[in-house]
Amino acid sequence: MPNSTKGFASMSLEKRRAIAGLGGKAAHAQGKAHVWTREEAQAAGRKGGLRRKQPSIPDLKAGQRSSP
């Protein structure tokens, strides 16, 4: 059981998922939810894959300094 007694933190996982699912269904019913096209999904996946391959920290060998 969660420590908080207020809001979503006090609800069970099942109840939070049920409420979240209702929000998604309502957005689609109103036509306000974004629906990905095949091309958009491919571009997003490609962009994420390229970003993932970049090192986040410079790979320095022992004894090297990053800047003088």
Buried (B, 14 or more C-beta within 10 A) or exposed (E): EEEEEEEEEEBEEEEEEEEEEEEEEEEEEEEEEEEEEEEEEEEEEEEEEEEEEEEEEEEEEEEEEEEE
